[in-house]
Structure formats: structure tokens, C-alpha cells
């Protein structure tokens, strides 16, 4: 059974790691989601740049919201990320969209950019419907 937008938001409120990272759900449609994260000192590595793990976490969370917003519920089987450029701003936005879906497997693309529109990373996710 498909959850309402409010139910999806309530479910992901329980994700304490995403909450600790400051990730927000900005928009939900069936099989699509936009999530964002305001960047603080805790998101930076020793070189002062945004930690790759922070970028990955945002992308993975956006996938989870998108892949669990429809009739089926999914977990990720495989995530691949390509880091394209360094972050220019103080906010990251991840847009997750389904590319293809079968009975048990789904494929998502997650584009991550900063608030200036700089393409920071692209993630490809293979999910499994549970």
C-alpha cells in the first residue's frame, strides 16, 4: 500500500543519522524526491572541503525517500558515485529519480548540486524491492 506524503515524512523522521547530518526532505513525488542539506563545519574534511561521505549520505537518503514513496518499498543493493566538482556553496541539493523498475529491481539516478547549480556528484543506485 502506498504511503501518503505525510507518512513518508514521518517514516524518515526516524532516520537519526540523516537528522544528525541536517538532511531535509524538500519534495516528494512517486519514485522521485528532492532532499537538501545545509553545510556546517561538521560536513568538512581536514582540507576544508565537503566530505565525500556527507555528499554520499545525502544522495543515499534521497534515493531512499524516492524509492519508498510509491507502492513498493526498496533497499539499495549497489551505489556508485562520481564526484565531479568541489562544493561552491553552503547547501547541497539531491534530486533522485527512477530510471527503470521491474518487479524486484529498480534503478535510480541521483544528481547532487550546490545552491549555485554546480553539479557536484552523480550517483547511480540499484535497489531491491522488499
C-alpha positions in Angstrom: 0.0 0.0 0.0 1.3 3.4 -0.9 2.1 5.8 1.9 0.9 9.4 1.9 3.5 12.2 1.7 2.9 12.8 5.4 3.5 9.1 6.2 6.7 9.1 4.1 8.0 12.1 6.0 7.0 10.6 9.4 8.8 7.4 8.5 12.0 9.1 7.5 11.9 11.3 10.7 13.1 8.1 12.4 16.3 8.2 10.4 18.5 9.6 13.1 21.7 9.7 11.1 20.1 11.8 8.3 18.6 14.0 11.0 22.1 14.4 12.7 23.5 15.3 9.3 20.9 18.0 8.8 19.2 16.4 5.8 15.7 17.6 4.9 13.1 16.3 2.6 12.1 19.2 0.3 9.8 17.5 -2.2 8.3 14.0 -2.7 6.5 12.6 -5.7 6.0 8.9 -6.5 9.5 7.5 -7.3 11.1 10.9 -7.1 12.5 13.1 -4.2 14.5 16.2 -3.6 16.4 16.4 -0.4 18.8 19.1 0.9 21.5 19.6 3.5 22.8 22.9 4.9 26.6 22.5 5.2 28.3 23.3 8.5 31.8 22.6 9.9 30.9 19.0 10.7 30.4 18.3 7.0 34.0 19.3 6.1 37.1 17.2 5.9 40.6 18.1 7.1 41.3 20.0 3.9 38.2 22.2 4.4 36.2 20.7 1.6 32.9 18.9 2.0 33.5 15.3 3.0 32.7 12.8 0.2 30.8 10.8 2.8 28.5 13.7 3.5 27.7 14.0 -0.2 27.1 10.3 -0.5 24.9 10.2 2.6 22.6 12.9 1.1 22.4 11.0 -2.2 21.7 7.7 -0.5 18.9 9.3 1.6 17.3 11.0 -1.4 17.3 7.6 -3.1 15.7 6.0 -0.1 12.9 8.6 0.0 12.2 8.3 -3.7 12.3 4.5 -3.8 10.0 4.2 -0.8 7.4 6.8 -1.9 5.5 4.5 -4.2 3.6 1.2 -3.9 6.8 -0.8 -3.3 9.5 -0.5 -0.7 13.1 -0.7 -1.6 16.6 -1.0 -0.1 19.8 -0.3 -2.0 21.9 -3.1 -3.4 24.6 -1.1 -5.1 25.5 2.6 -5.0 28.1 4.2 -7.3 29.1 7.8 -7.0 31.1 10.1 -9.3 32.4 13.3 -7.6 32.5 15.9 -10.3 33.5 19.2 -8.7 34.0 20.7 -5.3 31.1 22.3 -3.5 30.9 26.1 -4.0 28.1 27.0 -1.6 26.7 26.2 1.8 23.9 23.9 0.8 23.6 20.7 -1.2 20.5 19.5 -3.1 20.0 15.9 -4.2 17.4 15.0 -6.8 16.6 11.3 -7.1 14.5 9.9 -9.9 13.7 6.4 -11.1 15.3 5.4 -14.4 13.8 1.9 -14.7 11.9 -0.5 -12.5 11.0 -4.2 -12.7 9.1 -6.5 -10.3 12.1 -6.8 -7.9 14.8 -4.4 -9.1 14.9 -0.6 -9.5 17.5 1.8 -10.9 17.7 5.4 -9.8 19.9 8.3 -10.7 20.7 10.9 -8.0 22.1 14.3 -9.1 23.7 16.4 -6.4 24.4 20.0 -6.8 25.1 23.0 -4.6 22.8 26.0 -4.3 24.6 27.8 -7.1 23.8 24.9 -9.5 27.3 23.5 -9.6 27.0 19.8 -10.4 28.9 18.2 -7.5 28.2 14.5 -8.0 26.1 11.9 -9.7 25.0 8.7 -8.0 23.7 5.5 -9.6 21.7 3.2 -7.3 20.4 -0.3 -7.9 17.6 -1.1 -5.4 15.8 -4.2 -4.4 12.1 -4.2 -3.7 11.5 -6.0 -0.4 
